Amino acid sequence: MPMLTALPLALEMVAGSKLVGAVVLAAGRHPRRSSVAYLAGVTVGVLGPLTLWYAAFRVVRHTAVHGIGVGGSRKLIDWIVLALLAVLMVITFRRRRRNRPSGWLRRLQDPRPSYAFGLGLVLAVAVPSDELVMASVAGSMAGHGRPWWHLLPFTALTVLLLALPLLTLLLSGGRAERLLPAFRSWTDRHSWLISETVIGIFAAFVVADLASGSFSRP
């Protein structure tokens, strides 16, 4: 499975609390240093678990190869990834009307860079649905024998999407004061639908891969 097929799941990674945090930081005091620290925390929080999931699925793949062969091990991991995506779709749907956390938002108006970094790290690591996304991406890459660096475009796109509020501030100047609240409001209402769509697209790629593997058997 090409690494490009996993990129849409970056939209699911940024939906919700992480994007809200990025917007509030960009609209607060010292937005540049706070946002950069926040993005650095997210980078570590995404790349670390991705690497661990990748290593775990590599172990599963190498172990399964001895019992069911290369094709069987790839199919096994595809089924695992498909199950993770199904759970993720259910979680996303159930949380579609949940209010966003607000207790930490007040501290983001004038945070220290260390706090912004820690928040980005925690929001990337501690959200169960994000762990399912990262496990799905890493499982697909490891299951199809892709090298570790194929995880980097997914990480980079996740960080780039979260950098959009800061980029909006840098490019729009004073207009960002009007654009960012509207952007936050729109994502609060529609992020779950976007997430369901991209999860469905990635699941379709996994199903297609399973089907092609079945049809290619003699």
C-alpha positions in Angstrom: 0.0 0.0 0.0 1.6 3.3 -1.1 2.3 5.8 1.8 0.2 8.4 0.0 -3.0 6.4 0.9 -2.4 7.0 4.6 -2.1 10.8 4.3 -5.8 11.6 4.5 -5.8 10.2 8.0 -3.8 13.2 9.1 -7.1 15.1 8.9 -8.5 12.8 11.6 -5.3 13.4 13.7 -5.8 17.1 13.8 -9.5 17.3 14.3 -10.7 18.3 17.7 -8.6 19.4 20.7 -5.3 19.6 18.8 -6.7 22.0 16.2 -8.5 24.0 18.9 -5.2 24.4 20.8 -3.4 25.5 17.6 -6.1 28.2 16.9 -6.1 29.5 20.5 -2.3 29.7 20.6 -2.2 31.6 17.3 -4.8 34.1 18.6 -3.1 34.6 22.0 0.0 36.4 23.2 3.4 35.5 21.8 1.8 33.3 19.1 4.9 32.5 17.2 7.0 31.0 20.0 4.0 29.3 21.7 2.8 27.8 18.4 6.3 26.6 17.4 6.7 24.9 20.8 3.2 23.4 20.5 4.0 22.0 17.0 7.3 20.6 18.3 5.4 18.8 21.0 2.9 17.4 18.5 5.8 16.2 16.3 7.4 14.2 19.1 4.0 13.0 20.3 3.1 11.6 16.8 6.4 10.3 15.6 7.2 8.5 18.9 4.0 6.3 19.0 4.1 5.8 15.2 7.6 4.3 15.6 6.5 2.1 18.4 3.5 0.8 16.5 5.6 0.3 13.5 8.1 -1.8 15.4 5.3 -3.8 17.0 3.7 -4.6 13.6 7.0 -5.5 12.2 7.4 -8.1 14.9 3.9 -9.4 14.1 4.7 -9.6 10.5 8.0 -11.4 10.9 6.4 -13.8 13.4 3.4 -14.5 11.1 5.6 -15.1 8.0 7.0 -18.3 9.5 3.5 -19.7 10.0 1.3 -18.4 7.2 3.8 -16.9 4.7 4.3 -13.4 3.5 1.0 -13.0 1.8 -0.8 -14.4 4.8 1.0 -12.1 7.2 0.1 -9.0 5.1 -3.5 -10.1 5.0 -3.5 -10.6 8.8 -2.2 -7.1 9.4 -4.7 -5.7 6.9 -7.6 -7.3 8.9 -6.1 -5.9 12.1 -6.0 -2.4 10.5 -9.5 -2.8 9.2 -10.7 -3.7 12.7 -9.0 -0.7 14.2 -10.6 1.6 11.6 -14.0 0.2 12.4 -13.5 1.0 16.1 -12.3 4.4 15.2 -15.3 5.2 13.1 -17.6 4.2 16.0 -15.7 6.3 18.4 -15.7 9.3 16.1 -19.5 9.0 15.5 -20.2 8.7 19.2 -18.1 11.8 20.0 -19.6 14.0 17.2 -21.6 16.2 19.6 -19.3 16.2 22.6 -18.2 19.6 23.9 -14.5 20.4 23.4 -12.4 20.6 26.6 -12.2 24.1 27.9 -10.3 23.9 31.2 -6.9 24.2 29.6 -8.0 26.8 27.0 -7.7 29.7 29.3 -4.0 28.9 30.0 -3.3 29.0 26.3 -3.9 32.7 26.1 -0.4 33.4 27.4 1.4 30.1 27.9 5.0 29.4 28.4 6.7 27.6 25.6 7.3 24.6 27.9 3.6 24.4 28.6 2.7 24.6 24.9 5.2 21.9 24.1 3.9 19.6 26.8 0.3 20.2 25.8 1.1 19.3 22.2 2.8 16.2 23.3 0.0 15.1 25.6 -2.8 15.8 23.1 -0.9 13.7 20.5 -0.3 10.8 22.8 -3.2 10.6 25.3 -6.2 10.6 22.9 -7.3 7.0 22.2 -8.7 7.7 18.8 -5.4 9.2 17.7 -3.6 6.0 18.9 -6.0 4.0 16.7 -5.1 6.3 13.7 -1.3 5.9 14.3 -1.7 2.1 14.8 -3.6 1.9 11.5 -1.0 4.0 9.6 2.0 2.2 11.1 0.3 -1.2 10.6 -0.3 -0.6 7.0 3.3 0.5 6.4 4.8 -2.3 8.3 2.4 -4.9 7.0 3.4 -4.1 3.4 7.1 -4.0 4.1 7.5 -0.2 3.7 10.5 1.3 5.4 10.2 3.4 8.5 10.7 6.7 6.7 7.4 6.3 5.0 5.9 7.4 8.3 7.5 10.8 7.9 5.1 12.3 5.3 2.1 11.5 7.5 3.8 13.1 10.5 4.8 16.2 8.4 1.2 16.6 7.0 -0.2 16.4 10.5 2.1 19.1 11.8 1.5 21.2 8.7 -2.3 21.1 9.1 -1.9 22.2 12.8 0.4 25.0 11.6 -2.3 26.5 9.4 -3.6 28.9 12.2 -0.1 30.3 12.7 0.4 30.6 8.9 -2.9 32.4 8.7 -1.7 34.8 11.3 1.6 35.4 9.5 0.0 35.9 6.1 -3.2 37.7 7.1 -2.0 39.9 10.0 -5.0 41.7 11.6 -7.6 39.7 9.5 -6.6 36.6 11.4 -8.4 37.9 14.5 -11.6 37.4 12.5 -10.6 34.3 10.5 -9.3 32.2 13.4 -12.5 32.2 15.5 -14.6 31.4 12.4 -12.3 28.6 11.5 -12.5 27.1 15.0 -16.3 27.3 14.9 -16.5 25.6 11.6 -14.1 22.7 12.6 -16.1 22.2 15.8 -19.3 21.6 13.8 -17.8 19.6 10.9 -14.6 17.8 12.1 -16.4 14.6 12.9 -17.9 14.3 9.4 -14.5 15.0 7.8 -13.0 12.4 10.0 -15.6 9.7 9.1 -15.0 10.4 5.4 -11.2 10.1 5.5 -11.4 6.9 7.7 -13.8 5.5 5.2 -11.5 6.3 2.3 -8.5 4.6 4.0 -10.7 1.6 5.0 -11.7 1.3 1.3 -8.0 1.1 0.4 -7.5 -1.7 2.9 -10.5 -3.6 1.6 -9.3 -3.2 -2.0 -5.9 -4.5 -0.9 -7.5 -7.5 0.7 -9.6 -8.1 -2.4 -6.7 -7.9 -4.7 -4.8 -10.4 -2.6 -7.6 -12.8 -2.7 -8.1 -12.5 -6.5 -4.4 -13.0 -7.2 -4.4 -16.4 -5.5 -4.1 -19.3 -7.9 
